């Protein structure tokens, strides 16, 4: 006889998911707002205190502030198609909001919050910075050796994607349930509880 109390207590019930959903939404909102505000405040500081092309050592030779305006993506990819990045970020932001109805995991709330906050941070630059609406150049200023110059929004997006990849590899769904692969069938009679080579019995 099985004991229901031992039946995968880590799996939240539908009632439990409904109970925790408001908390997950608040957590998601908090991380999204934090990533967005932090990104915009750092960009405001850079544009107010540095001139474009200026380079300030922070932890040389590892870290420098280097103010540039990027019309493309990382490593200045797609400089002539800025509008495509504007559309992509807008679509990603809307897609994240549509997924919130499934949210039931704190880690997913963290990852999606960072992803949305970062996407909105760079989308704000694309929409409202020079040279024109939807064609704005993103403010980048964090420089590491032999790497693209980036900003806080980029860091938030990358962090969110990394967490999502780890959650997916661990089989943790957006609703907080863990998806475990079924056990593989035995490949031989011995593993399946068959004969061991001895007579069947007398």
BATOR-564505 format. One record per atom (N, C-alpha, C): z, y, x; chain; atom name; residue in three letters. Coordinates in steps of 0.001 Angstrom, whole numbers, plus 500000, padded with zeros to 6 digits. Layout:
BATOR-564505
zz|yy|xx|cadena|atomo|residuo
Z|Y|X|A|CA|Ala .
...
This chain:
BATOR-564505
zz|yy|xx|cadena|atomo|residuo
500000|498807|500851|A|N|Unk .
500000|500000|500000|A|CA|Unk .
500000|501232|500879|A|C|Unk .
499136|502185|500576|A|N|Unk .
499054|503386|501405|A|CA|Unk .
500039|504421|500935|A|C|Unk .
500476|505219|501868|A|N|Unk .
501412|506295|501575|A|CA|Unk .
500645|507603|501497|A|C|Unk .
500558|508199|500294|A|N|Unk .
499777|509417|500114|A|CA|Unk .
500272|510555|500992|A|C|Unk .
501539|510519|501376|A|N|Unk .
502091|511612|502171|A|CA|Unk .
501542|511642|503573|A|C|Unk .
500934|510523|504018|A|N|Unk .
500387|510457|505372|A|CA|Unk .
498884|510656|505380|A|C|Unk .
498301|510952|504243|A|N|Unk .
496850|511040|504141|A|CA|Unk .
496354|512401|504614|A|C|Unk .
496172|512517|505921|A|N|Unk .
495588|513708|506549|A|CA|Unk .
496210|514985|506020|A|C|Unk .
497450|515222|506434|A|N|Unk .
498172|516395|505960|A|CA|Unk .
497584|517691|506498|A|C|Unk .
496661|517565|507487|A|N|Unk .
496066|518777|508054|A|CA|Unk .
494984|519356|507161|A|C|Unk .
494516|518601|506163|A|N|Unk .
493457|519077|505298|A|CA|Unk .
494035|519915|504169|A|C|Unk .
493700|521197|504072|A|N|Unk .
494234|522025|503003|A|CA|Unk .
493631|521646|501661|A|C|Unk .
494420|521674|500617|A|N|Unk .
493933|521415|499274|A|CA|Unk .
493236|522657|498745|A|C|Unk .
492509|522479|497620|A|N|Unk .
491836|523633|497038|A|CA|Unk .
492842|524691|496611|A|C|Unk .
494029|524249|496124|A|N|Unk .
495068|525203|495752|A|CA|Unk .
495564|525964|496970|A|C|Unk .
495741|525225|498091|A|N|Unk .
496185|525878|499322|A|CA|Unk .
495182|526880|499839|A|C|Unk .
493881|526541|499708|A|N|Unk .
492847|527469|500175|A|CA|Unk .
492846|528743|499348|A|C|Unk .
493020|528582|498018|A|N|Unk .
493068|529770|497167|A|CA|Unk .
494280|530640|497492|A|C|Unk .
495388|529961|497836|A|N|Unk .
496611|530698|498149|A|CA|Unk .
496447|531519|499419|A|C|Unk .
495797|530945|500436|A|N|Unk .
495700|531613|501726|A|CA|Unk .
494479|532508|501843|A|C|Unk .
493539|532429|500891|A|N|Unk .
492300|533190|501011|A|CA|Unk .
492534|534692|501140|A|C|Unk .
493410|535333|500328|A|N|Unk .
493635|536774|500519|A|CA|Unk .
494133|537116|501916|A|C|Unk .
495010|536260|502476|A|N|Unk .
495509|536511|503832|A|CA|Unk .
494376|536419|504847|A|C|Unk .
493462|535447|504666|A|N|Unk .
492337|535309|505584|A|CA|Unk .
491404|536514|505496|A|C|Unk .
491220|537033|504277|A|N|Unk .
490357|538203|504111|A|CA|Unk .
490962|539430|504774|A|C|Unk .
492266|539591|504650|A|N|Unk .
492932|540703|505330|A|CA|Unk .
492828|540555|506848|A|C|Unk .
492975|539310|507328|A|N|Unk .
492865|539059|508768|A|CA|Unk .
491461|539380|509251|A|C|Unk .
490472|538922|508499|A|N|Unk .
489074|539214|508827|A|CA|Unk .
488835|540720|508872|A|C|Unk .
489310|541421|507850|A|N|Unk .
489119|542865|507775|A|CA|Unk .
489787|543577|508949|A|C|Unk .
490989|543127|509298|A|N|Unk .
491711|543743|510406|A|CA|Unk .
490961|543623|511721|A|C|Unk .
490439|542440|512015|A|N|Unk .
489694|542245|513262|A|CA|Unk .
488380|543026|513252|A|C|Unk .
487712|543064|512100|A|N|Unk .
486453|543814|512009|A|CA|Unk .
486688|545304|512232|A|C|Unk .
487719|545846|511577|A|N|Unk .
488027|547271|511733|A|CA|Unk .
488440|547575|513172|A|C|Unk .
489269|546697|513767|A|N|Unk .
489701|546899|515148|A|CA|Unk .
488511|546946|516098|A|C|Unk .
487604|545961|515980|A|N|Unk .
486445|545914|516875|A|CA|Unk .
485571|547148|516692|A|C|Unk .
485361|547547|515450|A|N|Unk .
484491|548692|515174|A|CA|Unk .
485101|549997|515694|A|C|Unk .
486370|550230|515362|A|N|Unk .
487016|551478|515758|A|CA|Unk .
487158|551557|517278|A|C|Unk .
487569|550464|517906|A|N|Unk .
487701|550435|519363|A|CA|Unk .
486365|550740|520023|A|C|Unk .
485288|550150|519499|A|N|Unk .
483953|550401|520047|A|CA|Unk .
483568|551863|519918|A|C|Unk .
483747|552424|518732|A|N|Unk .
483326|553807|518511|A|CA|Unk .
484178|554811|519299|A|C|Unk .
485462|554528|519437|A|N|Unk .
486317|555444|520201|A|CA|Unk .
485958|555430|521684|A|C|Unk .
485669|554254|522223|A|N|Unk .
485286|554193|523641|A|CA|Unk .
483942|554878|523868|A|C|Unk .
483021|554733|522933|A|N|Unk .
481730|555414|523065|A|CA|Unk .
481900|556928|522954|A|C|Unk .
482804|557345|522084|A|N|Unk .
483076|558782|521963|A|CA|Unk .
483651|559328|523255|A|C|Unk .
484545|558572|523881|A|N|Unk .
485122|559013|525154|A|CA|Unk .
484043|559109|526229|A|C|Unk .
483182|558113|526288|A|N|Unk .
482131|558098|527312|A|CA|Unk .
481183|559280|527132|A|C|Unk .
480700|559487|525907|A|N|Unk .
479745|560572|525680|A|CA|Unk .
480374|561953|525838|A|C|Unk .
481706|562040|525693|A|N|Unk .
482388|563332|525815|A|CA|Unk .
482797|563654|527243|A|C|Unk .
482985|562617|528068|A|N|Unk .
483541|562831|529397|A|CA|Unk .
482613|562442|530547|A|C|Unk .
481472|561823|530232|A|N|Unk .
480552|561413|531280|A|CA|Unk .
479160|561932|530962|A|C|Unk .
478380|562126|531998|A|N|Unk .
476972|562471|531816|A|CA|Unk .
476146|561203|531985|A|C|Unk .
475037|561151|531286|A|N|Unk .
474209|559950|531340|A|CA|Unk .
473758|559668|532771|A|C|Unk .
473949|558428|533194|A|N|Unk .
473629|558032|534558|A|CA|Unk .
474807|558115|535510|A|C|Unk .
475919|558685|535053|A|N|Unk .
477111|558799|535905|A|CA|Unk .
477782|557435|536052|A|C|Unk .
478311|557176|537234|A|N|Unk .
478946|555890|537539|A|CA|Unk .
480337|556150|538101|A|C|Unk .
481354|555551|537454|A|N|Unk .
482740|555759|537867|A|CA|Unk .
483362|554418|538256|A|C|Unk .
483880|554282|539475|A|N|Unk .
484544|553021|539848|A|CA|Unk .
485877|552871|539118|A|C|Unk .
486102|551702|538575|A|N|Unk .
487354|551397|537879|A|CA|Unk .
488144|550365|538673|A|C|Unk .
487567|549217|538908|A|N|Unk .
488148|548184|539767|A|CA|Unk .
487066|547710|540723|A|C|Unk .
486672|548571|541662|A|N|Unk .
485563|548217|542554|A|CA|Unk .
485940|547024|543443|A|C|Unk .
484955|546176|543735|A|N|Unk .
483545|546256|543304|A|CA|Unk .
483279|545511|541991|A|C|Unk .
484341|545091|541289|A|N|Unk .
484160|544258|540105|A|CA|Unk .
483741|545041|538871|A|C|Unk .
484357|546185|538631|A|N|Unk .
484151|546886|537362|A|CA|Unk .
483896|548368|537592|A|C|Unk .
482846|548863|536925|A|N|Unk .
482521|550292|536949|A|CA|Unk .
482194|550747|535529|A|C|Unk .
482439|552038|535251|A|N|Unk .
481869|552664|534064|A|CA|Unk .
480535|553258|534487|A|C|Unk .
479474|552911|533778|A|N|Unk .
478137|553405|534102|A|CA|Unk .
477440|553748|532784|A|C|Unk .
477357|555024|532473|A|N|Unk .
476887|555493|531182|A|CA|Unk .
475360|555474|531104|A|C|Unk .
474846|554635|530200|A|N|Unk .
473407|554632|529918|A|CA|Unk .
473210|554575|528403|A|C|Unk .
472014|554958|527974|A|N|Unk .
471626|554811|526569|A|CA|Unk .
470529|553760|526510|A|C|Unk .
470803|552682|525782|A|N|Unk .
469919|551515|525786|A|CA|Unk .
469132|551451|524482|A|C|Unk .
467807|551506|524588|A|N|Unk .
466959|551417|523398|A|CA|Unk .
466655|549981|523013|A|C|Unk .
466963|549031|523928|A|N|Unk .
466678|547626|523656|A|CA|Unk .
467941|546797|523576|A|C|Unk .
467816|545535|523954|A|N|Unk .
468955|544620|523963|A|CA|Unk .
469454|544483|525396|A|C|Unk .
470166|543391|525674|A|N|Unk .
470685|543162|527019|A|CA|Unk .
469546|543140|528030|A|C|Unk .
469816|543688|529222|A|N|Unk .
468826|543796|530293|A|CA|Unk .
467609|544613|529844|A|C|Unk .
467829|545528|528853|A|N|Unk .
466774|546421|528340|A|CA|Unk .
465598|545662|527742|A|C|Unk .
465852|544480|527199|A|N|Unk .
464796|543713|526540|A|CA|Unk .
464434|544383|525217|A|C|Unk .
463152|544472|524918|A|N|Unk .
462685|545006|523644|A|CA|Unk .
462876|546499|523496|A|C|Unk .
462667|547250|524557|A|N|Unk .
462881|548697|524510|A|CA|Unk .
461948|549401|523530|A|C|Unk .
460770|548834|523288|A|N|Unk .
459784|549489|522434|A|CA|Unk .
459847|549038|520975|A|C|Unk .
460802|548177|520651|A|N|Unk .
460920|547674|519270|A|CA|Unk .
462364|547836|518797|A|C|Unk .
462896|549041|518978|A|N|Unk .
464282|549309|518612|A|CA|Unk .
464561|548992|517147|A|C|Unk .
463608|549272|516273|A|N|Unk .
463806|549080|514833|A|CA|Unk .
464094|547623|514482|A|C|Unk .
463569|546678|515301|A|N|Unk .
463829|545261|515039|A|CA|Unk .
465314|544959|515197|A|C|Unk .
465947|545520|516224|A|N|Unk .
467373|545282|516432|A|CA|Unk .
468200|545901|515312|A|C|Unk .
467742|547027|514785|A|N|Unk .
468428|547652|513650|A|CA|Unk .
468414|546721|512444|A|C|Unk .
467253|546142|512155|A|N|Unk .
467132|545223|511023|A|CA|Unk .
467960|543970|511242|A|C|Unk .
467911|543415|512457|A|N|Unk .
468658|542188|512752|A|CA|Unk .
470149|542396|512544|A|C|Unk .
470684|543504|513058|A|N|Unk .
472118|543763|512919|A|CA|Unk .
472518|543990|511472|A|C|Unk .
471640|544640|510713|A|N|Unk .
471923|544853|509293|A|CA|Unk .
471936|543524|508543|A|C|Unk .
470981|542647|508843|A|N|Unk .
470917|541339|508186|A|CA|Unk .
472129|540492|508548|A|C|Unk .
472511|540500|509825|A|N|Unk .
473681|539742|510259|A|CA|Unk .
474940|540219|509541|A|C|Unk .
475098|541511|509400|A|N|Unk .
476276|542075|508736|A|CA|Unk .
476352|541629|507278|A|C|Unk .
475227|541685|506581|A|N|Unk .
475199|541267|505177|A|CA|Unk .
475454|539766|505063|A|C|Unk .
474874|538970|505973|A|N|Unk .
475062|537521|505932|A|CA|Unk .
476532|537151|506117|A|C|Unk .
477226|537849|507003|A|N|Unk .
478648|537572|507221|A|CA|Unk .
479432|537842|505938|A|C|Unk .
479153|538934|505271|A|N|Unk .
479871|539283|504042|A|CA|Unk .
479642|538231|502958|A|C|Unk .
478453|537661|502894|A|N|Unk .
478165|536632|501907|A|CA|Unk .
478937|535342|502184|A|C|Unk .
479306|535106|503435|A|N|Unk .
480015|533882|503800|A|CA|Unk .
481512|533958|503542|A|C|Unk .
482017|535128|503220|A|N|Unk .
483465|535296|503100|A|CA|Unk .
484068|534491|501962|A|C|Unk .
483260|534122|500968|A|N|Unk .
483806|533348|499853|A|CA|Unk .
484285|531968|500298|A|C|Unk .
483816|531514|501470|A|N|Unk .
484210|530208|501983|A|CA|Unk .
485397|530290|502944|A|C|Unk .
485827|531495|503283|A|N|Unk .
486776|531675|504375|A|CA|Unk .
488151|531094|504042|A|C|Unk .
488643|530225|504926|A|N|Unk .
489971|529647|504744|A|CA|Unk .
490627|529283|506055|A|C|Unk .
490145|529853|507148|A|N|Unk .
490642|529542|508490|A|CA|Unk .
490892|530835|509255|A|C|Unk .
492053|530914|509905|A|N|Unk .
492386|532111|510679|A|CA|Unk .
491426|532290|511856|A|C|Unk .
491035|531194|512485|A|N|Unk .
490120|531295|513621|A|CA|Unk .
488739|531766|513177|A|C|Unk .
488288|531290|512016|A|N|Unk .
487020|531780|511484|A|CA|Unk .
487138|533248|511083|A|C|Unk .
488294|533634|510547|A|N|Unk .
488509|535041|510211|A|CA|Unk .
488416|535908|511463|A|C|Unk .
488997|535435|512569|A|N|Unk .
488926|536156|513838|A|CA|Unk .
487489|536281|514317|A|C|Unk .
486772|535159|514349|A|N|Unk .
485416|535168|514894|A|CA|Unk .
484470|536005|514047|A|C|Unk .
484529|535847|512733|A|N|Unk .
483633|536615|511869|A|CA|Unk .
484001|538099|511865|A|C|Unk .
485293|538400|511964|A|N|Unk .
485713|539791|512041|A|CA|Unk .
485181|540470|513291|A|C|Unk .
485308|539800|514430|A|N|Unk .
484775|540353|515677|A|CA|Unk .
483262|540507|515602|A|C|Unk .
482605|539501|515030|A|N|Unk .
481151|539534|514930|A|CA|Unk .
480691|540696|514056|A|C|Unk .
481346|540879|512903|A|N|Unk .
480947|541973|512013|A|CA|Unk .
481270|543329|512632|A|C|Unk .
482467|543485|513193|A|N|Unk .
482837|544756|513804|A|CA|Unk .
481900|545140|514928|A|C|Unk .
481531|544173|515763|A|N|Unk .
480600|544451|516852|A|CA|Unk .
479213|544804|516347|A|C|Unk .
478732|544050|515363|A|N|Unk .
477401|544323|514811|A|CA|Unk .
477346|545710|514180|A|C|Unk .
478397|546079|513441|A|N|Unk .
478425|547398|512815|A|CA|Unk .
478554|548514|513853|A|C|Unk .
479252|548228|514953|A|N|Unk .
479386|549232|516004|A|CA|Unk .
478045|549606|516599|A|C|Unk .
477248|548595|516948|A|N|Unk .
475926|548885|517510|A|CA|Unk .
474955|549371|516437|A|C|Unk .
475130|548883|515201|A|N|Unk .
474276|549354|514114|A|CA|Unk .
474482|550853|513865|A|C|Unk .
475713|551314|513990|A|N|Unk .
475996|552744|513847|A|CA|Unk .
475217|553551|514871|A|C|Unk .
475175|553065|516106|A|N|Unk .
474391|553747|517145|A|CA|Unk .
472913|553772|516774|A|C|Unk .
472402|552618|516316|A|N|Unk .
470977|552539|515979|A|CA|Unk .
470619|553504|514846|A|C|Unk .
471523|553674|513902|A|N|Unk .
471224|554490|512735|A|CA|Unk .
471390|555987|512995|A|C|Unk .
472421|556360|513767|A|N|Unk .
472813|557770|513794|A|CA|Unk .
472701|558455|515147|A|C|Unk .
472406|557735|516196|A|N|Unk .
472265|558402|517493|A|CA|Unk .
470807|558773|517746|A|C|Unk .
470615|559614|518763|A|N|Unk .
469265|560029|519144|A|CA|Unk .
468485|558814|519647|A|C|Unk .
467138|558828|519477|A|N|Unk .
466326|559992|519136|A|CA|Unk .
466091|560202|517642|A|C|Unk .
466302|559140|516792|A|N|Unk .
466027|559320|515371|A|CA|Unk .
466744|558238|514576|A|C|Unk .
466786|558410|513265|A|N|Unk .
467432|557455|512383|A|CA|Unk .
466779|556078|512510|A|C|Unk .
467639|555050|512656|A|N|Unk .
467214|553647|512795|A|CA|Unk .
466538|553354|514126|A|C|Unk .
466385|554365|514981|A|N|Unk .
465774|554173|516294|A|CA|Unk .
466710|554643|517400|A|C|Unk .
467984|554814|517063|A|N|Unk .
468941|555342|518019|A|CA|Unk .
469181|554415|519200|A|C|Unk .
469566|555011|520321|A|N|Unk .
469862|554248|521523|A|CA|Unk .
471355|553948|521592|A|C|Unk .
471684|552720|521931|A|N|Unk .
473077|552278|521989|A|CA|Unk .
473722|552773|523283|A|C|Unk .
474964|553241|523175|A|N|Unk .
475719|553679|524349|A|CA|Unk .
476326|552458|525038|A|C|Unk .
475926|552209|526268|A|N|Unk .
476487|551134|527093|A|CA|Unk .
477169|551762|528299|A|C|Unk .
478244|551131|528770|A|N|Unk .
478963|551759|529884|A|CA|Unk .
479768|550785|530743|A|C|Unk .
479909|549532|530363|A|N|Unk .
480693|548575|531148|A|CA|Unk .
479756|547841|532091|A|C|Unk .
480000|547979|533388|A|N|Unk .
479123|547365|534385|A|CA|Unk .
479899|546374|535237|A|C|Unk .
479397|545128|535274|A|N|Unk .
479921|544079|536141|A|CA|Unk .
478841|543704|537149|A|C|Unk .
479221|543117|538278|A|N|Unk .
478210|542779|539294|A|CA|Unk .
477168|541802|538759|A|C|Unk .
475898|542100|539012|A|N|Unk .
474788|541207|538676|A|CA|Unk .
474782|540811|537208|A|C|Unk .
475083|541769|536339|A|N|Unk .
475119|541484|534908|A|CA|Unk .
474635|542707|534146|A|C|Unk .
474275|542495|532873|A|N|Unk .
473804|543605|532049|A|CA|Unk .
474939|544591|531784|A|C|Unk .
474589|545844|531612|A|N|Unk .
475566|546862|531222|A|CA|Unk .
475771|546745|529712|A|C|Unk .
477025|546735|529261|A|N|Unk .
477295|546468|527851|A|CA|Unk .
478409|547366|527347|A|C|Unk .
478857|547120|526124|A|N|Unk .
479905|547939|525521|A|CA|Unk .
480899|547049|524779|A|C|Unk .
481866|547654|524094|A|N|Unk .
482888|546888|523387|A|CA|Unk .
482285|546099|522231|A|C|Unk .
481313|546679|521539|A|N|Unk .
480664|545964|520437|A|CA|Unk .
479993|544691|520930|A|C|Unk .
479305|544771|522067|A|N|Unk .
478682|543579|522638|A|CA|Unk .
479729|542520|522957|A|C|Unk .
480856|542951|523525|A|N|Unk .
481929|542013|523870|A|CA|Unk .
482474|541337|522618|A|C|Unk .
482630|542102|521540|A|N|Unk .
483145|541537|520289|A|CA|Unk .
482171|540509|519718|A|C|Unk .
480881|540824|519744|A|N|Unk .
479873|539896|519225|A|CA|Unk .
479866|538599|520026|A|C|Unk .
479853|538716|521345|A|N|Unk .
479827|537523|522193|A|CA|Unk .
481092|536696|521999|A|C|Unk .
482253|537343|521922|A|N|Unk .
483509|536621|521707|A|CA|Unk .
483485|535885|520377|A|C|Unk .
482987|536554|519329|A|N|Unk .
482901|535915|518022|A|CA|Unk .
481994|534705|518038|A|C|Unk .
480849|534821|518685|A|N|Unk .
479906|533700|518751|A|CA|Unk .
480501|532527|519532|A|C|Unk .
481188|532822|520635|A|N|Unk .
481806|531752|521432|A|CA|Unk .
482850|530996|520599|A|C|Unk .
483679|531725|519859|A|N|Unk .
484696|531079|519030|A|CA|Unk .
484034|530229|517944|A|C|Unk .
482964|530735|517331|A|N|Unk .
482253|529969|516308|A|CA|Unk .
481698|528677|516897|A|C|Unk .
481140|528744|518097|A|N|Unk .
480614|527534|518753|A|CA|Unk .
481722|526515|518991|A|C|Unk .
482888|526981|519461|A|N|Unk .
484003|526065|519712|A|CA|Unk .
484509|525444|518412|A|C|Unk .
484595|526231|517357|A|N|Unk .
485037|525701|516067|A|CA|Unk .
484047|524665|515544|A|C|Unk .
482763|524949|515711|A|N|Unk .
481738|524010|515251|A|CA|Unk .
481808|522707|516033|A|C|Unk .
481994|522802|517348|A|N|Unk .
482093|521596|518175|A|CA|Unk .
483311|520759|517805|A|C|Unk .
484384|521405|517384|A|N|Unk .
485597|520701|516978|A|CA|Unk .
485546|520232|515526|A|C|Unk .
484472|520574|514838|A|N|Unk .
484312|520118|513467|A|CA|Unk .
485165|520859|512462|A|C|Unk .
485562|522082|512771|A|N|Unk .
486401|522865|511860|A|CA|Unk .
485499|523755|511008|A|C|Unk .
485510|523513|509695|A|N|Unk .
484674|524264|508789|A|CA|Unk .
485243|525638|508496|A|C|Unk .
484412|526483|507899|A|N|Unk .
484840|527832|507586|A|CA|Unk .
486001|527842|506594|A|C|Unk .
486094|526804|505761|A|N|Unk .
487187|526743|504791|A|CA|Unk .
488469|526179|505385|A|C|Unk .
488442|525841|506673|A|N|Unk .
489631|525356|507350|A|CA|Unk .
489740|523854|507431|A|C|Unk .
488842|523127|506774|A|N|Unk .
488898|521671|506821|A|CA|Unk .
488241|521165|508098|A|C|Unk .
488741|520023|508556|A|N|Unk .
488177|519402|509760|A|CA|Unk .
487279|518250|509344|A|C|Unk .
486061|518289|509822|A|N|Unk .
485096|517248|509508|A|CA|Unk .
485108|516217|510639|A|C|Unk .
485585|515021|510308|A|N|Unk .
485696|513963|511309|A|CA|Unk .
484602|512945|511071|A|C|Unk .
483895|512577|512140|A|N|Unk .
482822|511589|512025|A|CA|Unk .
483416|510229|511670|A|C|Unk .
482755|509453|510796|A|N|Unk .
483267|508122|510437|A|CA|Unk .
483256|507198|511641|A|C|Unk .
484189|506237|511698|A|N|Unk .
484239|505323|512841|A|CA|Unk .
482980|504480|512930|A|C|Unk .
482573|504189|514153|A|N|Unk .
481387|503377|514358|A|CA|Unk .
481704|501919|514034|A|C|Unk .
480760|501194|513423|A|N|Unk .
480996|499782|513123|A|CA|Unk .
481086|498958|514397|A|C|Unk .
481870|497865|514339|A|N|Unk .
482029|497001|515505|A|CA|Unk .
480694|496383|515882|A|C|Unk .
480458|496255|517172|A|N|Unk .
479177|495748|517651|A|CA|Unk .
479174|494247|517894|A|C|Unk .
480356|493618|517852|A|N|Unk .
480377|492178|518072|A|CA|Unk .
481403|491539|517148|A|C|Unk .
481346|490271|517037|A|N|Unk .
482204|489548|516100|A|CA|Unk .
483667|489669|516465|A|C|Unk .
483965|489736|517751|A|N|Unk .
485352|489833|518177|A|CA|Unk .
485961|491154|517737|A|C|Unk .
485225|492265|517915|A|N|Unk .
485720|493560|517512|A|CA|Unk .
485851|493641|516010|A|C|Unk .
485033|492864|515291|A|N|Unk .
485054|492885|513836|A|CA|Unk .
486067|491911|513252|A|C|Unk .
486823|491238|514096|A|N|Unk .
487803|490290|513604|A|CA|Unk .
487245|488895|513408|A|C|Unk .
486148|488588|514084|A|N|Unk .
485521|487304|513938|A|CA|Unk .
486171|486256|514828|A|C|Unk .
485448|485153|515110|A|N|Unk .
485985|484039|515900|A|CA|Unk .
486094|484449|517342|A|C|Unk .
486944|483783|518056|A|N|Unk .
487156|484035|519486|A|CA|Unk .
486633|482891|520344|A|C|Unk .
485846|481993|519749|A|N|Unk .
485331|480869|520518|A|CA|Unk .
486142|479607|520342|A|C|Unk .
487286|479675|519626|A|N|Unk .
488128|478503|519438|A|CA|Unk .
487731|477825|518128|A|C|Unk .
488100|476574|517944|A|N|Unk .
487807|475894|516689|A|CA|Unk .
488377|476649|515507|A|C|Unk .
487724|476555|514359|A|N|Unk .
488094|477321|513199|A|CA|Unk .
489410|476893|512601|A|C|Unk .
489953|475780|512979|A|N|Unk .
491238|475341|512428|A|CA|Unk .
491096|473972|511783|A|C|Unk .
492159|473236|511771|A|N|Unk .
492086|471854|511298|A|CA|Unk .
492895|471729|510016|A|C|Unk .
